[in-house]
Amino acid sequence: MSTDPYRSLLNHLASCTDDTDIEKLLSALLTDKEQHEIANRIRIFDLLERGVTQRDISEQLGVGIATVSRGAKAMQIHDLSALLNTHRQSS
């Protein structure tokens, strides 16, 4: 029986009830740099939604304009309101 590894990861994350378990899993799966890049992507989404210009976001976070542009494109495709609400509540 073949299982899609990405789907397995999603199912595992969805079944986690403890933030510590999720943190341990992501620490095992992602390098420090990858974790930082994901966190920056969420910051990019948040700043874009707040109306900050792409150039200002690039300068503020120290990322390339292409990175910010990819984030803007992702926001056009996906509804990220739940993620952003969670991000703002934990900030």
DRENDREN-933471 format. One record per residue (C-alpha): x, y negated, z; residue in one letter. Coordinates in steps of 0.001 Angstrom, whole numbers, plus 524288, in hexadecimal, padded with zeros to 5 digits. Layout:
<sites>
XYZA...
</sites>
This chain:
<sites>
800008000080000M806057F3237FB9ES803F07E71F803F6T806847D9327FFC2D811167D45580927P80C327C652808CAY7FE567CAA780BF3R803D37D2E98170DS80AE27C6F981C60L7FE897BECA81BA9L7F6A97C95482284N800FD7CA8382D16H801757BBD682F5AL7F29D7BB2C82FD6A7F2587C5D283A1FS7FC4B7BF17842F9C7F5D47B95F84EF6T8020A7B3E58553DD809F67A88384FDDD816477AEFB8550DT813F97BAE684C6CD8124C7B24F84073I81E947AAA6843CEE826817B72584583K821B07BC7583885L8247C7AFFC830F7L831E37AEDD83764S834F57BCA5832E7A82FFE7BA3D82513L834F17AC7C8226AL842217A60782399T843337999582B99D843D9791FB81ED2K8376379874819B0E83053795888266DQ8349F7875482576H8302B7867681741E822AF78BC881AA2I8216B78223825DBA8257E7772A81CA9N81B4477B7A812C2R810C5779E281D35I8162C76C6E820A8R815C0768DE81237I8076A76CD281167F8044C764E181D7FD80B62758B4818DCL8055A7599480B51L7F7CB75A878113DE7FAC874E8F81982R7FDF4746FE80D23G80CB57462A80E6EV81339744E280128T81AEB7503A7FB9FQ8274A748097FB5DR825B974441809BBD823447527D80D73I82F6C7569E805FDS8379A74CA580D4CE8315D74F0D81A8EQ8331675DD681A2CL83FBA75E208127FG83A22766AA807BAV83A2D7650F7F90EG82F1D75E4C7F211I82C8476B0F7EAC2A829DC771C77F7C9T81FF67675C7FB4BV819D5768207EDC0S81825776E47EF2ER8116C7746C7FC20G8085576A837F5C0A804FA7742E7EB02K8023C77EDF7F503A7F900775A47FC19M7F174773677EF82Q7EFC47820A7EDA0I7ED32786807FB97H7E493781BB806A6D7EE2C77FB0811B9L7E5357789281B1DS7E4FE7839982534A7F3D77848482526L7F541775D482691L7EB4C7754D831A5N7F2E077FD9838F6T7FFAD778C683637H7FA6E76BF783BA7R7F4C37726C847C3Q801CD778AF84B19S809D576C6084888S
</sites>
